[in-house]
Amino acid sequence: MNDPSAHDSMRASLTELEGMLAKVRRGEGSLGVLMNDPALSKSLTAASASMEAIAGRINRGEGIVGKLLNQDELYSRLDGLTTRLDSLVAGLSAGQGTAGQLLQDKRLCDNMKSKQPQRADCRDQERPEEIPDREGQHLRRLTSEGEHHVE
């Protein structure tokens, strides 16, 4: 080499590369840990095998993801469903139809609520003391302690 600056640059690069390789050999840095830790290497090998198995199932059309990626009909149906749901939600938000009007028109909603008969809370209603069981043969008496069969 006749160019001293190219020679110096090459030497500096080789020195830096030697330093990096020394760190890897000592187990320093991510690559050093990966190269020198058998447990990590084994774990990565297992993870890789697992990912290959998953990819194989997807490619064979197995599972939800595999079916979505490999069956055009299922994808088309889901795409159509989401399009219809988007349209439905947009219509409701715009106050279209009875449900949309109920959602968007507070006065209409309040008016409907005021016309409904008041319902008593289930806990306030009286319970019969005796009721027939499913077969109609025995009577059950309801008490505050629970059910008791009566013949």
Secondary structure as UniProt FT lines:
FT   HELIX           4..25
FT   TURN            26..27
FT   HELIX           29..36
FT   HELIX           38..59
FT   TURN            60..61
FT   HELIX           63..70
FT   HELIX           72..93
FT   TURN            94..95
FT   HELIX           97..104
FT   HELIX           106..115
FT   HELIX           122..124
FT   STRAND          130..132
FT   TURN            134..135
FT   STRAND          139..143
FT   TURN            144..145
FT   STRAND          146..150
//
